């Protein structure tokens, strides 16, 4: 059986003579994907999901993958970047398809403010997927949908990295990982954006092998694809090649111990280096001290929690390793040129009230007179 001409041309360009994997040359069941678009979805994520499938069909000259777009009420759905995308069906239509036992895989594509679009029809859809054993994939912030539906309790999952803290604090039983994508049974959560490309490449590879994957990546001008276990990004300041592996290990430990802060000496012992060696690594690669970098990580974490969770600011301070509110406020103001309470008030613009569902730490901390801490609860990003 002859290879499709596109793949043959690809092999000739690469100087290869072996025949491509025969799995995509024979008739195989068409994989049907239903993509649920929620308002504010990432168009980058949608394209990263669909285009590799389109290229795979093109290379093999067979329709191995089909996809359809659906929305809440059948009307067009507006992406975060303002593009309106037409859909072909509603959530209720899809619920009927699932109840009728029609095969397929459901993808949820969402963006910021996803919790403002969680409704009974959407929750019914994802719960029907679990009940009918339909594979379910949450892209980006759509992980919040599965969490609200109670489908991720004690499960491993991931979400786009700026929302990891928010998800962890609101749903304390989740095992949230800083990974590109995580599969747990028939449910998969994906960080979204370009990670959707990595996930769908993995999907193509499992069904048709690396031969087709290489062809898809070549046409997409992607020189590599990443496994789901990889971190979503290198730590701040460490995105360039040649960075010390030991340094990255230290930073990962810092990220893991934001609430219970480790001393630099303890960090050094954990990885078998001296304090002086760690100080040299940070100065060489980041131009700062280990403690300054560690404090910056904790403050960035606090900033995310102030903006995207309803936790009282005093509890956020404790969760990020600060023992007093006054010290937290001083450090925060120095780094961001604003106070925690001012940031919280500015984050309320355009926010809608929700019912807090996260774990409560129940901590109290005495405030000195004049401490700039204001508790604001019951909000989430729109």
N, C-alpha and C positions, 0 to 999 in steps of 0.2 A: 504494500500500500504506500502510495507516494505521500510525502509530507506536504502540507499546505504551502503554497509558494512564498507566503510571507515568512514562515518559519525557515523554509529552505534558504531564502535570501539572508535571513539572520545568521544562519549557520555558516554560509559561505563568507559573510563579512567577518565572522569570528574565526574563520579558518578551521572549522570543525567539519568532520565528515560523518560522524555517527548519526544514525537516524534518531529523530526526536522520540520521546516517550510515546508509546502507542496508545496510552490511555485516553488521549483526547482525539484520537483518530477513529475511534469506534463510537457507536451510538451509546450515549449515557443519558440518564434522566436529566431533564432540565431543572436546574436549581432556581426556584422561584423565591424572590426576595420582596417583602413588603416593607417599605420605608415610611415610617410615621414621622411627619414633619410637624414640629411644635413651633409656634411663633418665636422668632429670635434665634432660630437654628443657625448653625455655622455653615455657610455655603462652601467654605474650604473643606470642612468635614464631609459634606455630601459629595463633593467632587472627588475627594480622595477615596471614597467608598465606591462610587459608580464607575469612574473612568477606567480603573484596572480591569473591571469586569467587561466593559465594552472592548478594551484592547484584547482581552483573552478571546472573546468571541470573534474579533476581527482576525487575529492570528490563526485561529484554528478553522475559520470559515464555517463555524457551527455555532448555533445558539445554545451554549452551555448554561448561560445565566440570563434570566429575565428579572426585571424589577418594575415595581409600580409604586407610585407615591400616593399617600393618603393623608388626610388632615382631619381636624376636629369635625367640621361641618360640610366639607366638600368644596369650600371656597379656597381661593389661592392663599398661600401662607407666605408671610414676609420674613425674609432672613434678617440676621443681625446687620448685614450690610445694605439692607433696603431693597433687595431684589424680591419680586413677587413670583412665586413658583406655583404653577397650577397642579392640582391633585385630581385623582380619578375616582376617589371614594372617600367615605367617612369612617370614623372609628366604629360606629354601629354596624356599618356594612362589613367591616373586617371581623367584628365579633361574630357575625352570622357565618362567615366563611370558616372561622376556626371551629365554631360549634358543629358545622357540617363535616368536619374532619378533612378539610382541604389542606394539602401539604404546603410547606413553605417555611421561611425563616423571617421573623419579625425584627426589624431594626428601629430603634427609637433615636431620632436625631433632634437634639435640643441645644439651647444656649443659655445665657444668663437669664435669671428670672424664671427658670423652668417651673418653680413651685407655684407661680401664679397661674399656670396652665394645667395643673394637675386637677382632674375632675373625675366624677364617677365613671364616665365612659372609658377614660384612659386607664383607670385602675382596673376596671372590669376586663379590659383587653389584655393587660399583662397577666392578670390572674388566670384568665382563660388559657393563655399560652402555657402556663405552668401546669394547669389541670389537664390540658390536652397534649402535653409533652411536645409543644412546638418550640424549637430553638429561639431564644430571645437574646438580642444584642442591644445594649444601651451604650450610646455614643456620647462622649463628653458629659455634660451635666445631666443627661437622661438617667444616670445612675440614681439620682434623687427620686425619680419616679419609682424605681424598683424598691428603694428604701422605704418610701412612703407606703407602698403596697405591702410592706412586711415580708418581702421575698428574699431579703439579704441578711436576715438575722443570723449571726455567727458564720456568715459566708465570707470568702475572700473576694475583694472587688477593687476597682480603681475608679478614678475620676480625674478630670483635668487638674493639673497640679495646683492652680490657685484655689481650688475648691476642696482640696484634701482635708484641710483643717475644719472647714465648715461642715463637711459630711461627717467627719469623725466626731465632732462635738455634738451634732444634732442627733446622731444615731450611734450611741455608744457601743452597741453590740457588734458593729461591723468590723471586719478585719481589712481596713483600707490600706492598700499597697501603692507605693509610688512606682507603678509599672505602666507599660504601654497598653497592655490588655491582659485580662485575667479571665479564665474560664472556670466555672464552678458548676459541674453538671451540665445542664442544657442552657444555662445562663452565662453570658459573657458581658463583661463591662470593659469599655475601651476609653482611653483618655480623650479620644476625639482628635480633631485637627489632622495633622499628618499621620498620627497613630492609626487612623482609620485605614490608610494606605497599607501600613504594615500588617494590620489584621486581615485585610482582604487578600493580600499577597499570601499570607499563611493559609488562608482558606483555599485559594487556588492551588497552592503547593500540595496540600493534603489530598486534594482530589485528582490532580493531574501531574504532580511532580515538579522538580526544580527546572526541568527543561522549559516548560511553558512560563514559569516564573521569571526565568532569565530573559525570555523574549518580551514579556510584559514590561519588565523593568527597563529594558533597553529602549523600547519605544516611549516610555514615560520619562526617559533621561534620569532614571534613578540608579545610581551606581551601586546601591546596596539596599537591603531591607533588614529590619530589625526584629528580633524575637520579642515575644510579649513580656519576658522577664526583665528586659532592659529598663533602666530608669528613664523617666520621661525626658529628663535633661540633666546635664552636668550641674553640680552645685554652682551658685553664682560666682563668676570669675574664673571658672575652671572648664570652660567650654572648648579650649584649644588643645590640640594634641600635644603630647610631650609632658603633660602635667604628671607629677609624681602620683603613683598609685597609692602610696602611703598617705599623701595629703588628702586624697579623695576619701580614703577610709576614715581619717580623722573627721572630715566634714560630715560624713554620713553618721558618725557617732554623735556629733553635735546635733544634727537634725533629729536623731532618735531621742536625745535627752534634752529636749527644750524645756520641759516642766521641771525635771529633776536635774539641775545643772551639775555637770561634772567639772572638777578642777582640771587645769591643764596637766598637772602631774598625773591625775588618774587617766586622762585621755592618752598620755604618753605611754603609761604602763599597759593600757589595753592593746596597743599595737606594737609594743616592744621597742619604742624609741625613747630617747631622753627628751626632757623638756626643751633643751637647747636645740636639738635636732628639729623638733616641731616648729620652734620659733624661726629657725632658718628657712624651713620649707614655706611657711606663710609669708615671710618677708620676700623670698625669692620669687614666688609665683603670684602672690596677691598684694604685695606691698603694704602689709598691715600685720598686726600682732594676732596671735590666736584668740586672745580674749576679745579684742575689738571685733573680729569676724564673728565669734560666737554670739556676742551681744547683738550684733547686727541681724543675725539669723533670728534671734528671739524677738527682736523688735519688728521685723518683717512679718513674722508669724502673728504677733499681736495686732499689727495693722490689718491683716486679712480678717482676723476674727472680729475686730471692731466693725469693719465694713460689711461683712457678710454673715455674721451670726447675731443672735439676740442675747448673747451672754452679757451679764453686767460687766462693766469695765474692770471692776475690782477683781472679779473672778478670772478675767482674761490676764490680768497682771500676774496672778498666782500661777495660772496655767502656763505662762511663759517664763517662769522661774524668777520673778521679781518678788522680793519679800515685803516691800512696803509700797504703798501707792505713790508716795511722794518721790521715791527713787525712780519708779516706773515712769511717772509723768515727766520728770526731769530728763531722763534718757530719751523718751519718746519725742519731747519737744526739741531736744538737741539734734536728733537725727532727721526729723521730718518738718521742723519749723512750724509745728502746730501741736496742740494738745490732744490727748485721746478723746476728750469730750467734744471738742470742736470737730474732729473728724467724724465722730458718730453722728453729730447733728447734720453735717453736710451729707452724710450717707443716707439720711432719711429722705432726701429729696427724691420723689418718684417711687418711694418704696411703699409696698402694700402690707397691711397687717396679716400675720399668719399665727396659727397656734403653735407655740414652741413645742417641739417633740423630742428635743435632745436630752441628754443626761444632765442633771444638775449636780454640781460639785458640792453645794451646800457649805461653802467656805465663807468665813467672815474675816475681815481684816480691819483693825482700827485705823482711822484716818486722822492725820494731823490736821490742825486748823489750816484752812486755805488750800488743801489738796484739791486739785482740779479733776475730780472724778464724778461723772454723772451716769446713772444707770438708765438705759433706755431699752425696753424689751418689746417683744411682739412685732418685729419687723423683719422683712427679708428683701433681698434685691429684686427689683422689678425687671 
